[in-house]
Amino acid sequence: MQKIKINSFQFLVLVIFFTVGTSILELPSALAAYSKQDAWIASIIGTIIGIFVIGFFTKIAAWFPNLTYVQINEKILGKWFGKFSAILFVSLCLFYTASLLSHSGLFLASQLFPNTPIVVVNILMTFILIMGIRLGLDTVARSAEILIFIFLFLYIGLVIFIIPEIDVHHIEPFFISKIGALLKSSIMIAVISSVNAIVLLMIFPSLINEYEKGRKSFFLGNVIGGIVIIIVTVLCIFVLGSSTTARQIYPSYILARQINIGNFINRIEVLMAALWIICLYIKTSIYFYAGTMGLAQIFNLKDYRPMTYPLGIIIIVLSVIIAPNFISQANFDGTTSISLSIVIGVFIPLLLTIVYIIRKKQFKKSDLS
């Protein structure tokens, strides 16, 4: 297998982009639909829950720091049960690669290229995705290292420009949401931004010489990404109001349209589109890399690259099946994907933990021998 080495800062950047992902453009709508003007509270609670989830994942990574998550499954659960669990994990990665591909296709086709068929946009995006992964994850990490500064510059600019449009009355009254709705919103953001981050354990062994720094980068990246989401959610509520935010598919995109500085700086929503495309590409690349690398390790292949083209074709087909339109996409994101993430990102890691505790002495003996 290819020896990939990335430093702790590159890993930090990958975690930030993964955490922000599709959330910066779409999540405020879902949060507002459940929690109304308390959506910002849900985003804070979800981010706090996510910190504990990341701590759980770093514990799993510490057991066998030189193994990927797929290899850890086989090590703890044994050959057959481990491979079955690993296949479920790889399926998650490929499903979410296809899902993110459909997100980008629907957005670009509806907002920027209305006369272009979605499948054409998906094919072009997949080609760029395959090209990046075949060059290696370290290449994607170096690109992300540059793009993070562009991302932060555009993001801070948007936040500053939108401040004059804030109406504090939109956030009143406080705490009107039911506990159940608030909890559901919090779990949603925790799942999307943190539970799904289990795929980053496929990258963690690349930091074997910087484990402690990598562990801190995991936490810090998740917190920074969470703060980005919280600020965007707060601004959507402050400027658009909870009702308008809940009705919009892309509330942050609409938010950027509200910017008007002296009738000179306006209609700069393309900057929000640029922010989202950057995050989306990096996050999709991580999912696709984890899926291809995981499948190659399951079948004991020497290189993952030959699998990129056939898997690319599969995710194009899946992207059209999963979300041919906005309604299908919303249904998948709100039901199937949440359940899938909880099963594979929470229950299976808990099973690994229980089995590891039972077999801990056995693992120590095998390591000594």
MARLO-381753 format. One record per residue: x, y, z of N, C-alpha, C, O in turn. Coordinates in steps of 0.1 Angstrom, whole numbers, padded with zeros to 4 digits, always signed. Layout:
BEGIN
XYZXYZXYZXYZ/...
//
This chain:
BEGIN
+0008-0012+0000+0000+0000+0000+0009+0012+0000+0020+0012+0005/+0003+0023-0006+0010+0036-0006+0013+0041+0007+0004+0042+0016/+0026+0046+0010+0029+0052+0022+0026+0067+0021+0032+0074+0014/+0016+0071+0029+0011+0085+0029+0015+0091+0042+0012+0086+0053/+0022+0102+0042+0025+0110+0054+0020+0124+0053+0023+0131+0043/+0013+0128+0063+0008+0142+0063+0012+0147+0077+0012+0140+0087/+0014+0160+0078+0017+0166+0091+0004+0170+0099-0007+0169+0093/+0006+0174+0111-0005+0176+0120-0013+0188+0115-0026+0189+0117/-0007+0198+0109-0014+0210+0104-0023+0206+0093-0034+0211+0092/-0018+0198+0084-0026+0193+0072-0038+0185+0077-0049+0187+0072/-0035+0177+0087-0047+0170+0093-0057+0179+0099-0069+0177+0098/-0052+0189+0106-0061+0199+0112-0070+0205+0101-0082+0207+0103/-0064+0209+0090-0071+0215+0079-0082+0206+0073-0093+0210+0071/-0078+0193+0072-0087+0183+0067-0099+0181+0076-0110+0180+0072/-0096+0182+0089-0107+0180+0099-0117+0192+0098-0129+0190+0099/-0111+0204+0097-0120+0216+0096-0129+0215+0083-0141+0217+0085/-0123+0212+0072-0131+0211+0060-0141+0200+0061-0153+0202+0056/-0138+0189+0067-0147+0178+0069-0158+0182+0078-0170+0179+0075/-0155+0189+0089-0166+0193+0098-0175+0203+0092-0187+0202+0094/-0170+0212+0085-0179+0222+0079-0187+0216+0067-0199+0217+0067/-0180+0210+0058-0186+0203+0047-0199+0209+0041-0198+0221+0037/-0209+0202+0040-0222+0207+0035-0229+0216+0045-0239+0223+0041/-0225+0215+0058-0232+0222+0068-0233+0237+0067-0243+0243+0070/-0223+0243+0061-0222+0257+0060-0233+0263+0051-0237+0274+0053/-0238+0255+0042-0248+0259+0032-0262+0255+0036-0272+0262+0034/-0263+0242+0041-0276+0236+0042-0281+0234+0056-0293+0234+0059/-0272+0232+0066-0276+0228+0079-0285+0239+0086-0294+0235+0094/-0282+0252+0085-0291+0261+0092-0306+0259+0089-0314+0262+0097/-0309+0255+0077-0323+0253+0073-0329+0242+0081-0340+0243+0086/-0322+0230+0082-0327+0219+0090-0328+0222+0105-0338+0219+0111/-0318+0229+0110-0319+0233+0124-0330+0242+0127-0337+0241+0137/-0332+0252+0118-0343+0262+0120-0357+0255+0119-0367+0259+0125/-0358+0245+0110-0370+0237+0108-0375+0230+0121-0387+0229+0124/-0365+0225+0129-0368+0218+0141-0368+0227+0153-0377+0226+0162/-0358+0237+0154-0357+0244+0166-0360+0259+0165-0358+0267+0175/-0365+0263+0153-0369+0277+0151-0357+0287+0155-0346+0284+0150/-0360+0297+0162-0349+0307+0165-0339+0302+0176-0330+0309+0179/-0342+0290+0181-0332+0284+0190-0322+0275+0183-0315+0267+0189/-0322+0276+0170-0313+0268+0161-0298+0270+0166-0290+0261+0165/-0295+0282+0170-0281+0285+0174-0278+0278+0186-0266+0274+0188/-0288+0276+0195-0285+0268+0207-0282+0253+0204-0274+0247+0210/-0290+0248+0194-0288+0234+0190-0275+0232+0184-0268+0222+0186/-0270+0242+0176-0257+0241+0170-0246+0241+0181-0236+0234+0179/-0247+0248+0191-0237+0249+0202-0237+0235+0209-0227+0229+0212/-0249+0230+0213-0250+0217+0220-0244+0206+0211-0237+0197+0216/-0248+0206+0198-0243+0196+0189-0228+0196+0188-0221+0186+0187/-0222+0208+0188-0207+0209+0187-0201+0204+0200-0191+0197+0199/-0207+0206+0212-0202+0201+0224-0203+0186+0225-0193+0179+0229/-0214+0180+0220-0215+0165+0219-0204+0160+0210-0198+0150+0213/-0202+0167+0199-0192+0163+0189-0178+0161+0195-0170+0153+0191/-0175+0170+0205-0161+0170+0211-0159+0156+0218-0149+0150+0217/-0170+0152+0225-0169+0139+0232-0168+0127+0222-0161+0117+0225/-0175+0128+0211-0175+0118+0201-0160+0117+0195-0155+0106+0193/-0154+0128+0192-0140+0129+0187-0131+0122+0197-0121+0115+0194/-0133+0125+0210-0125+0119+0221-0126+0104+0221-0116+0097+0223/-0138+0099+0218-0140+0085+0217-0132+0079+0206-0126+0068+0207/-0133+0086+0194-0126+0081+0182-0111+0080+0184-0104+0071+0180/-0105+0091+0191-0091+0091+0193-0086+0080+0202-0075+0075+0201/-0095+0076+0211-0092+0065+0220-0091+0052+0212-0082+0044+0214/-0100+0050+0202-0099+0038+0194-0087+0038+0186-0080+0028+0184/-0083+0050+0180-0071+0051+0172-0058+0048+0180-0049+0043+0175/-0059+0051+0193-0047+0049+0202-0044+0035+0205-0033+0031+0208/-0054+0026+0203-0052+0012+0206-0041+0006+0196-0032-0001+0201/-0043+0009+0183-0034+0004+0173-0030+0016+0164-0036+0017+0153/-0021+0025+0168-0019+0037+0161-0013+0035+0147-0014+0045+0139/-0008+0024+0144-0003+0021+0130-0013+0014+0121-0009+0011+0110/-0025+0013+0125-0035+0006+0117-0047+0016+0114-0050+0024+0122/-0052+0014+0102-0064+0022+0098-0076+0016+0105-0075+0005+0111/-0087+0023+0104-0100+0018+0110-0104+0004+0105-0109-0004+0113/-0103+0002+0092-0106-0011+0086-0097-0022+0092-0102-0033+0095/-0084-0019+0094-0075-0029+0099-0078-0031+0114-0077-0042+0119/-0082-0021+0121-0086-0022+0135-0098-0031+0137-0099-0039+0146/-0108-0030+0128-0120-0039+0128-0116-0053+0127-0120-0062+0135/-0107-0057+0118-0102-0070+0116-0094-0075+0128-0095-0087+0132/-0086-0066+0133-0077-0070+0145-0085-0073+0157-0082-0083+0164/-0096-0066+0160-0104-0068+0172-0115-0078+0170-0116-0087+0179/-0122-0078+0159-0133-0087+0157-0130-0100+0150-0138-0109+0149/-0117-0101+0146-0114-0113+0139-0116-0112+0124-0121-0102+0119/-0111-0122+0116-0111-0121+0102-0125-0119+0096-0127-0109+0088/-0134-0127+0099-0147-0127+0092-0156-0116+0097-0162-0108+0089/-0158-0115+0110-0166-0105+0116-0160-0091+0113-0167-0081+0111/-0147-0091+0114-0140-0078+0111-0142-0073+0097-0144-0061+0094/-0141-0083+0087-0143-0079+0073-0157-0075+0071-0160-0065+0063/-0167-0081+0077-0181-0077+0076-0183-0063+0081-0190-0055+0074/-0178-0060+0093-0179-0047+0098-0172-0037+0090-0177-0026+0088/-0160-0041+0084-0153-0031+0075-0160-0029+0062-0160-0018+0057/-0167-0039+0057-0175-0037+0045-0187-0027+0048-0190-0019+0039/-0193-0028+0059-0203-0018+0063-0198-0004+0063-0204+0005+0058/-0186-0003+0069-0179+0010+0070-0176+0016+0056-0178+0027+0053/-0171+0007+0047-0167+0011+0033-0180+0015+0026-0180+0025+0018/-0191+0008+0028-0204+0011+0022-0208+0025+0026-0213+0033+0018/-0206+0028+0039-0210+0042+0044-0202+0052+0036-0208+0062+0032/-0189+0050+0035-0180+0059+0028-0185+0062+0013-0185+0073+0009/-0188+0051+0006-0192+0052-0008-0206+0058-0009-0208+0066-0018/-0215+0055+0000-0228+0061+0000-0227+0076+0002-0234+0084-0005/-0219+0080+0011-0218+0094+0014-0210+0102+0004-0212+0114+0002/-0201+0095-0003-0194+0101-0015-0205+0104-0025-0205+0115-0031/-0213+0094-0028-0224+0096-0038-0234+0107-0033-0238+0115-0041/-0237+0107-0020-0246+0117-0015-0241+0131-0017-0248+0140-0021/-0228+0133-0013-0222+0146-0015-0221+0150-0029-0222+0162-0033/-0219+0140-0038-0218+0143-0052-0232+0148-0057-0232+0157-0065/-0242+0142-0052-0256+0147-0055-0259+0161-0050-0265+0169-0056/-0253+0164-0038-0255+0177-0032-0248+0188-0042-0255+0198-0045/-0236+0185-0046-0229+0194-0055-0237+0196-0068-0238+0207-0074/-0241+0184-0073-0248+0184-0086-0261+0192-0086-0264+0200-0095/-0269+0190-0075-0282+0197-0074-0280+0212-0072-0287+0220-0078/-0270+0216-0064-0267+0230-0062-0262+0237-0074-0267+0247-0078/-0252+0231-0081-0247+0237-0093-0257+0238-0104-0258+0248-0111/-0265+0227-0106-0274+0227-0116-0286+0237-0114-0292+0242-0123/-0290+0239-0101-0301+0247-0098-0297+0262-0097-0305+0271-0100/-0285+0265-0092-0281+0279-0089-0272+0285-0099-0273+0297-0102/-0263+0277-0105-0253+0283-0113-0254+0279-0128-0251+0287-0137/-0258+0266-0130-0259+0261-0144-0272+0255-0146-0273+0242-0147/-0283+0263-0147-0297+0257-0147-0300+0249-0160-0309+0241-0160/-0292+0251-0170-0295+0244-0183-0286+0231-0184-0287+0225-0195/-0279+0228-0174-0270+0216-0175-0276+0205-0167-0280+0206-0156/-0277+0193-0174-0282+0181-0166-0274+0178-0154-0262+0179-0154/-0280+0174-0143-0273+0171-0131-0263+0160-0133-0252+0160-0127/-0266+0149-0141-0257+0138-0143-0244+0143-0149-0233+0137-0147/-0245+0153-0158-0233+0158-0164-0224+0165-0154-0212+0163-0154/-0230+0173-0145-0223+0179-0134-0216+0169-0125-0205+0170-0121/-0224+0158-0122-0218+0147-0114-0207+0140-0120-0197+0137-0113/-0207+0138-0133-0196+0132-0140-0184+0140-0140-0173+0135-0137/-0185+0153-0142-0174+0162-0142-0168+0163-0128-0155+0163-0126/-0176+0164-0117-0171+0164-0104-0164+0151-0100-0154+0151-0093/-0169+0140-0105-0163+0127-0102-0149+0126-0108-0140+0120-0102/-0148+0131-0120-0135+0131-0127-0125+0138-0119-0114+0134-0118/-0129+0150-0114-0119+0158-0106-0116+0151-0093-0105+0151-0088/-0126+0144-0087-0124+0137-0075-0114+0125-0077-0105+0124-0069/-0116+0117-0088-0107+0106-0091-0093+0111-0093-0084+0105-0089/-0092+0122-0101-0079+0127-0104-0071+0131-0091-0060+0128-0089/-0078+0137-0081-0072+0141-0069-0068+0129-0061-0057+0129-0055/-0077+0119-0059-0074+0107-0051-0062+0099-0057-0054+0093-0050/-0062+0098-0070-0051+0090-0077-0038+0097-0075-0027+0090-0075/-0037+0110-0073-0025+0117-0070-0021+0115-0056-0009+0117-0052/-0030+0110-0047-0027+0107-0033-0033+0116-0024-0035+0128-0027/-0037+0111-0012-0043+0120-0002-0034+0131+0003-0038+0142+0007/-0021+0128+0003-0011+0139+0007-0012+0151-0003-0010+0162+0002/-0015+0148-0016-0017+0159-0025-0029+0167-0022-0029+0179-0022/-0040+0160-0019-0052+0167-0014-0050+0175-0002-0055+0186+0000/-0042+0169+0008-0039+0176+0020-0031+0189+0018-0034+0199+0024/-0022+0188+0009-0014+0200+0005-0022+0211-0001-0020+0223+0001/-0032+0206-0009-0041+0216-0016-0050+0222-0005-0052+0234-0005/-0055+0214+0004-0063+0219+0015-0055+0229+0024-0061+0239+0029/-0042+0227+0025-0034+0236+0033-0033+0250+0027-0032+0260+0034/-0034+0251+0014-0035+0264+0007-0049+0269+0007-0051+0281+0010/-0059+0261+0004-0073+0265+0003-0078+0270+0016-0088+0278+0016/-0073+0266+0028-0078+0270+0041-0077+0285+0043-0086+0291+0049/-0066+0291+0037-0064+0305+0039-0074+0313+0030-0079+0323+0034/-0077+0308+0018-0087+0314+0009-0101+0312+0016-0109+0322+0016/-0104+0301+0021-0116+0298+0028-0118+0308+0039-0129+0314+0040/-0108+0310+0048-0110+0318+0060-0111+0333+0056-0119+0341+0062/-0104+0337+0045-0105+0351+0040-0119+0354+0035-0125+0364+0038/-0124+0345+0027-0138+0347+0022-0148+0346+0033-0158+0354+0033/-0147+0337+0042-0156+0335+0053-0157+0347+0062-0167+0352+0065/-0145+0352+0066-0145+0364+0075-0150+0376+0067-0157+0384+0073/-0147+0377+0054-0153+0388+0047-0168+0388+0046-0174+0398+0048/-0174+0376+0044-0188+0375+0044-0194+0378+0057-0205+0385+0058/-0188+0374+0068-0193+0377+0081-0193+0392+0084-0203+0397+0089/-0182+0398+0081-0181+0413+0083-0192+0421+0074-0198+0430+0079/-0193+0417+0062-0202+0424+0053-0217+0422+0057-0225+0431+0054/-0220+0411+0063-0234+0408+0066-0238+0414+0079-0250+0415+0082/-0229+0419+0088-0232+0424+0101-0242+0436+0100-0251+0437+0108/-0241+0445+0090-0251+0456+0090-0265+0452+0087-0275+0460+0090/-0267+0440+0082-0281+0435+0079-0287+0428+0091-0299+0423+0090/-0280+0427+0102-0285+0419+0114-0297+0427+0121-0297+0439+0122/-0307+0419+0124-0319+0424+0131-0320+0415+0144-0325+0403+0143/-0317+0420+0155-0316+0412+0168-0330+0407+0172-0331+0397+0179/-0341+0413+0167-0354+0409+0171-0358+0395+0165-0367+0389+0170/-0351+0391+0155-0353+0378+0148-0350+0367+0157-0356+0356+0155/-0342+0369+0167-0338+0358+0176-0347+0356+0188-0345+0347+0196/-0356+0365+0190-0366+0365+0201-0379+0358+0197-0383+0359+0186/-0386+0352+0207-0382+0349+0221-0372+0337+0222-0372+0329+0212/-0365+0336+0233-0356+0325+0235-0363+0313+0240-0373+0314+0246/-0356+0302+0238-0360+0289+0244-0375+0285+0243-0381+0281+0252/-0380+0287+0230-0394+0283+0228-0395+0269+0223-0406+0264+0222/-0384+0263+0219-0384+0250+0213-0386+0239+0224-0381+0241+0235/-0393+0229+0220-0394+0217+0230-0381+0210+0231-0372+0211+0222/-0379+0204+0242-0366+0197+0245-0363+0186+0234-0352+0185+0230/-0374+0179+0230-0372+0169+0220-0367+0174+0207-0358+0168+0201/-0373+0186+0202-0369+0192+0190-0354+0197+0191-0347+0196+0181/-0351+0203+0202-0338+0208+0204-0327+0197+0204-0317+0198+0199/-0331+0186+0211-0322+0174+0212-0320+0168+0198-0309+0164+0194/-0331+0167+0190-0330+0161+0177-0321+0170+0168-0313+0164+0160/-0322+0183+0169-0314+0192+0161-0299+0190+0165-0290+0190+0157/-0297+0189+0178-0283+0188+0183-0277+0175+0179-0265+0175+0175/-0284+0164+0179-0279+0151+0175-0276+0151+0160-0266+0146+0155/-0285+0158+0152-0283+0159+0138-0269+0166+0135-0262+0161+0126/-0266+0177+0141-0254+0184+0138-0242+0176+0143-0231+0176+0137/-0244+0169+0155-0233+0160+0160-0230+0149+0151-0218+0145+0149/-0240+0143+0145-0238+0132+0136-0231+0136+0123-0221+0130+0119/-0236+0147+0117-0230+0152+0105-0216+0157+0106-0207+0154+0098/-0213+0164+0117-0200+0170+0118-0190+0161+0126-0178+0163+0124/-0195+0152+0135-0185+0145+0143-0186+0130+0142-0176+0123+0141/-0198+0124+0143-0199+0110+0142-0194+0105+0128-0187+0095+0128/-0197+0112+0118-0192+0108+0104-0177+0110+0103-0171+0104+0094/-0171+0117+0113-0156+0119+0112-0149+0106+0116-0136+0106+0116/-0156+0095+0118-0149+0082+0120-0141+0079+0108-0131+0071+0109/-0145+0084+0096-0137+0081+0084-0123+0086+0084-0114+0082+0077/-0121+0096+0093-0108+0102+0094-0098+0093+0101-0086+0095+0101/-0103+0082+0107-0094+0072+0113-0087+0064+0102-0078+0056+0105/-0092+0065+0090-0084+0059+0078-0072+0067+0075-0063+0062+0068/-0071+0080+0080-0060+0089+0077-0051+0089+0089-0039+0092+0087/-0056+0087+0101-0049+0089+0113-0035+0082+0114-0026+0088+0119/-0034+0069+0108-0020+0063+0109-0010+0071+0101+0002+0069+0104/-0013+0080+0092-0003+0088+0085+0004+0097+0095+0014+0103+0092/-0002+0099+0107+0003+0108+0117+0010+0100+0128+0012+0105+0139/+0015+0088+0125+0020+0079+0136+0032+0085+0143+0034+0082+0155/+0040+0094+0136+0051+0101+0143+0047+0113+0150+0055+0119+0158/+0034+0117+0149+0029+0129+0155+0016+0126+0161+0006+0134+0160/+0015+0115+0169+0001+0111+0174-0005+0121+0183-0017+0125+0181/+0003+0126+0192-0003+0136+0202-0007+0149+0195-0018+0155+0197/+0001+0154+0185-0002+0166+0178-0014+0163+0169-0023+0172+0168/-0015+0151+0163-0026+0147+0155-0039+0147+0163-0050+0151+0158/-0038+0141+0175-0050+0141+0184-0055+0154+0187-0067+0157+0187/-0046+0164+0190-0050+0178+0193-0056+0184+0181-0066+0192+0182/-0050+0181+0169-0056+0186+0156-0070+0181+0154-0078+0189+0149/-0072+0169+0158-0086+0163+0156-0096+0171+0164-0106+0175+0159/-0093+0174+0177-0102+0181+0185-0103+0196+0181-0114+0201+0179/-0092+0202+0178-0092+0216+0174-0099+0219+0161-0107+0228+0160/-0097+0210+0151-0103+0211+0138-0118+0210+0139-0126+0217+0133/-0123+0200+0148-0137+0198+0150-0143+0211+0157-0154+0215+0153/-0136+0216+0166-0141+0228+0173-0142+0240+0164-0152+0247+0164/-0131+0242+0156-0131+0254+0147-0143+0252+0136-0150+0262+0134/-0144+0240+0131-0155+0238+0122-0168+0240+0128-0178+0245+0122/-0170+0236+0141-0182+0238+0148-0185+0252+0150-0197+0257+0149/-0175+0260+0153-0177+0275+0155-0181+0281+0142-0190+0290+0141/-0175+0277+0130-0179+0282+0117-0194+0280+0115-0202+0289+0110/-0199+0267+0118-0213+0264+0116-0222+0272+0126-0233+0277+0122/-0218+0274+0138-0225+0281+0148-0227+0296+0143-0238+0301+0144/-0217+0302+0139-0217+0316+0134-0226+0317+0122-0234+0327+0121/-0225+0308+0112-0234+0309+0101-0249+0307+0105-0257+0314+0100/-0251+0298+0114-0265+0296+0119-0271+0308+0126-0282+0312+0123/-0262+0314+0134-0267+0326+0141-0270+0337+0131-0280+0344+0133/-0261+0339+0121-0263+0350+0111-0276+0347+0103-0283+0357+0100/-0278+0335+0100-0291+0332+0092-0303+0336+0100-0312+0341+0095/-0303+0332+0113-0314+0336+0122-0316+0351+0123-0326+0356+0122/-0304+0357+0126-0304+0372+0128-0309+0380+0116-0316+0390+0117/-0305+0375+0104-0307+0383+0092-0320+0379+0085-0328+0387+0082/-0322+0366+0083-0333+0361+0076-0345+0358+0085-0357+0358+0080/-0343+0355+0097-0354+0350+0106-0355+0335+0105-0351+0329+0095/-0360+0329+0116-0361+0314+0116-0371+0309+0105-0368+0298+0099/-0382+0315+0103-0391+0310+0093-0386+0310+0079-0387+0300+0072/-0379+0321+0075-0373+0322+0061-0362+0312+0060-0360+0305+0050/-0354+0311+0071-0342+0301+0071-0347+0287+0069-0341+0279+0061/-0358+0283+0076-0363+0270+0075-0369+0267+0061-0368+0255+0057/-0374+0277+0055-0380+0275+0041-0370+0273+0030-0373+0267+0020/-0358+0279+0032-0348+0279+0021-0340+0266+0021-0337+0260+0032/-0337+0261+0009-0328+0250+0008-0314+0253+0011-0307+0246+0018/-0310+0265+0006-0296+0270+0009-0297+0284+0015-0294+0294+0009/-0300+0284+0028-0302+0297+0035-0289+0306+0035-0290+0318+0035/-0277+0299+0036-0265+0307+0037-0262+0314+0024-0257+0325+0023/-0267+0308+0013-0265+0313-0001-0274+0326-0002-0271+0336-0007/-0287+0324+0003-0296+0335+0003-0291+0346+0013-0293+0358+0010/-0285+0342+0024-0279+0352+0033-0269+0361+0026-0269+0373+0028/-0260+0355+0018-0250+0363+0011-0256+0373+0001-0250+0383-0002/-0268+0370-0004-0275+0379-0013-0279+0392-0006-0282+0402-0012/-0281+0391+0007-0285+0403+0015-0275+0413+0016-0278+0425+0020/-0262+0410+0013-0251+0419+0015-0252+0431+0006-0254+0429-0007/-0252+0443+0011-0253+0455+0003-0246+0466+0010-0252+0473+0019/-0234+0469+0006-0226+0479+0013-0225+0491+0003-0218+0491-0007/-0233+0502+0006-0232+0514-0002-0236+0512-0016-0232+0519-0025/-0245+0502-0019-0249+0499-0033-0237+0496-0042-0238+0498-0054/-0226+0492-0036-0214+0489-0043-0210+0475-0042-0208+0468-0052/-0209+0470-0029-0206+0456-0027-0220+0449-0024-0225+0450-0014/-0224+0442-0035-0237+0434-0033-0236+0422-0043-0228+0421-0052/-0246+0414-0042-0248+0401-0050-0235+0394-0050-0230+0390-0061/-0229+0391-0039-0216+0384-0038-0219+0370-0033-0210+0364-0027/-0231+0364-0035-0233+0351-0031-0225+0340-0037-0223+0329-0032/-0218+0344-0048-0209+0335-0055-0197+0331-0045-0191+0320-0047/-0194+0340-0036-0184+0338-0026-0188+0326-0017-0180+0318-0013/-0201+0326-0013-0206+0315-0005-0205+0302-0012-0202+0292-0007/-0209+0303-0025-0208+0291-0034-0194+0286-0034-0191+0274-0034/-0184+0295-0035-0170+0291-0036-0166+0284-0023-0159+0274-0023/-0170+0290-0011-0167+0284+0002-0172+0270+0002-0165+0261+0007/-0184+0268-0002-0191+0255-0001-0184+0245-0010-0182+0233-0006/-0181+0249-0022-0175+0240-0032-0161+0235-0027-0158+0223-0028/-0154+0244-0020-0141+0240-0015-0143+0230-0004-0136+0219-0004/-0152+0233+0006-0154+0223+0017-0159+0210+0011-0155+0199+0016/-0169+0211+0002-0175+0199-0004-0165+0190-0011-0165+0178-0009/-0156+0196-0018-0146+0188-0026-0137+0180-0016-0134+0169-0018/-0132+0187-0006-0123+0181+0004-0130+0170+0011-0124+0159+0013/-0142+0173+0016-0149+0162+0023-0152+0150+0015-0151+0139+0019/-0157+0153+0002-0159+0141-0007-0147+0133-0010-0147+0121-0010/-0136+0140-0011-0123+0134-0013-0119+0124-0002-0114+0113-0004/-0122+0129+0010-0119+0121+0022-0127+0108+0023-0122+0097+0025/-0140+0110+0020-0149+0098+0019-0145+0089+0009-0144+0076+0011/-0142+0094-0003-0138+0085-0014-0125+0078-0012-0123+0066-0015/-0115+0085-0006-0103+0079-0003-0105+0068+0008-0099+0057+0006/-0112+0071+0018-0115+0061+0029-0122+0049+0023-0118+0037+0027/-0131+0051+0014-0138+0039+0008-0129+0031-0001-0129+0019+0000/-0121+0037-0010-0113+0030-0019-0101+0023-0011-0098+0011-0014/-0095+0030-0002-0084+0025+0006-0089+0013+0015-0083+0003+0016/-0101+0015+0021-0107+0005+0029-0110-0008+0021-0107-0019+0026/-0116-0007+0009-0119-0018+0001-0106-0025-0004-0106-0038-0004/-0096-0018-0007-0083-0024-0011-0077-0032+0001-0071-0042-0001/-0079-0027+0013-0073-0034+0025-0082-0046+0028-0076-0056+0032/-0095-0046+0026-0103-0057+0028-0099-0069+0019-0099-0080+0023/-0096-0065+0006-0092-0076-0003-0077-0077-0005-0072-0084-0014/-0069-0071+0004-0055-0073+0005-0048-0069-0008-0039-0076-0013/-0052-0058-0014-0046-0053-0027-0034-0045-0023-0033-0039-0013/-0025-0044-0033-0012-0036-0031-0014-0022-0033-0007-0013-0027/-0024-0018-0041-0027-0004-0044-0042-0001-0045-0049-0010-0051/-0046+0010-0041-0060+0014-0042-0064+0020-0055-0076+0021-0059/-0054+0025-0062-0057+0034-0074-0065+0027-0085-0074+0033-0091/-0062+0014-0088-0070+0007-0099-0085+0007-0096-0093+0005-0105/-0089+0008-0083-0103+0008-0079-0110+0021-0081-0122+0022-0080/-0102+0032-0083-0109+0045-0084-0119+0046-0095-0129+0052-0094/-0115+0041-0107-0124+0043-0119-0137+0035-0118-0148+0041-0119/-0136+0022-0114-0149+0014-0113-0158+0020-0101-0170+0021-0103/-0151+0024-0090-0159+0029-0079-0164+0043-0083-0175+0047-0078/-0157+0050-0091-0162+0063-0096-0175+0062-0104-0184+0070-0102/-0175+0051-0113-0188+0049-0120-0199+0045-0111-0211+0050-0113/-0196+0037-0101-0206+0033-0091-0212+0045-0084-0224+0046-0082/-0204+0054-0079-0209+0065-0072-0217+0075-0080-0226+0082-0075/-0213+0076-0093-0221+0084-0102-0236+0079-0103-0246+0086-0102/-0237+0066-0105-0250+0059-0106-0257+0061-0092-0269+0064-0092/-0250+0059-0081-0256+0060-0068-0261+0074-0065-0272+0076-0059/-0253+0084-0070-0257+0098-0068-0270+0102-0074-0278+0109-0069/-0273+0096-0086-0286+0098-0093-0297+0090-0086-0308+0095-0085/-0294+0078-0081-0304+0070-0074-0308+0076-0061-0320+0077-0057/-0298+0080-0053-0300+0085-0039-0308+0098-0039-0317+0100-0032/-0304+0107-0048-0310+0121-0048-0312+0126-0062-0304+0135-0066/-0322+0122-0069-0324+0127-0082-0330+0141-0082-0331+0149-0092/-0335+0145-0070-0341+0158-0068-0340+0163-0053-0335+0155-0045/-0344+0175-0050-0343+0181-0037-0351+0173-0026-0346+0171-0015/-0362+0168-0030-0371+0161-0020-0364+0148-0016-0364+0145-0004/-0359+0141-0026-0352+0128-0023-0340+0130-0015-0337+0123-0006/-0333+0141-0018-0321+0144-0010-0324+0147+0004-0317+0142+0013/-0334+0155+0006-0339+0159+0020-0343+0147+0028-0340+0145+0040/-0350+0138+0021-0355+0125+0028-0343+0117+0032-0343+0111+0043/-0333+0115+0023-0321+0107+0025-0313+0113+0037-0309+0106+0046/-0311+0126+0036-0303+0133+0047-0310+0132+0060-0303+0131+0071/-0323+0134+0061-0330+0135+0073-0333+0122+0080-0336+0121+0092/-0333+0111+0072-0337+0098+0078-0326+0087+0076-0320+0083+0086/-0324+0083+0064-0315+0072+0061-0301+0074+0066-0295+0066+0072/-0296+0086+0062-0282+0089+0065-0279+0090+0080-0269+0086+0085/-0289+0096+0087-0287+0097+0102-0287+0083+0108-0278+0081+0117/-0296+0075+0104-0296+0061+0110-0284+0053+0106-0278+0046+0115/-0279+0055+0094-0267+0048+0089-0255+0052+0097-0247+0044+0101/-0254+0065+0099-0243+0071+0107-0242+0066+0121-0232+0063+0126/-0254+0066+0127-0255+0061+0142-0251+0047+0143-0244+0043+0152/-0256+0038+0134-0253+0024+0135-0238+0022+0132-0231+0015+0140/-0232+0027+0122-0218+0025+0118-0209+0033+0126-0197+0029+0128/-0213+0045+0129-0204+0055+0136-0204+0055+0151-0196+0060+0158/-0215+0048+0157-0216+0048+0171-0217+0034+0176-0209+0030+0185/-0227+0026+0172-0229+0012+0177-0217+0003+0174-0212-0004+0183/-0212+0003+0162-0200-0005+0159-0188-0002+0166-0181-0010+0172/-0184+0011+0167-0173+0015+0176-0175+0011+0191-0166+0007+0197/-0188+0012+0196-0190+0007+0209-0188-0008+0210-0183-0013+0220/-0192-0016+0200-0189-0030+0200-0174-0033+0200-0170-0042+0207/-0167-0025+0192-0152-0027+0192-0147-0024+0205-0137-0031+0210/-0152-0014+0212-0147-0011+0226-0149-0022+0235-0140-0026+0243/-0161-0028+0235-0165-0039+0244-0156-0051+0242-0150-0057+0251/-0154-0055+0229-0146-0066+0225-0131-0064+0229-0124-0073+0233/-0127-0051+0227-0113-0048+0230-0110-0049+0245-0100-0054+0249/-0119-0044+0253-0118-0045+0267-0117-0060+0272-0109-0064+0280/-0125-0068+0266-0125-0083+0269-0112-0089+0265-0107-0098+0272/-0107-0086+0253-0095-0092+0247-0083-0084+0249-0072-0087+0243/-0083-0074+0258-0072-0065+0260-0059-0073+0263-0048-0070+0257/-0059-0082+0273-0047-0089+0277-0042-0097+0265-0029-0099+0263/-0050-0103+0257-0046-0111+0246-0039-0103+0235-0029-0107+0230/-0044-0090+0233-0037-0081+0224-0023-0077+0229-0014-0076+0221/-0022-0075+0242-0009-0071+0247+0001-0082+0246+0013-0079+0243/-0003-0095+0248+0006-0106+0246+0010-0108+0232+0022-0110+0230/+0001-0106+0223+0005-0107+0208+0014-0096+0204+0023-0098+0196/+0012-0084+0210+0021-0073+0207+0035-0075+0212+0045-0072+0206/+0036-0081+0224+0049-0084+0230+0056-0095+0223+0069-0095+0222/+0049-0105+0218+0055-0116+0210+0059-0111+0196+0064-0119+0189/
//
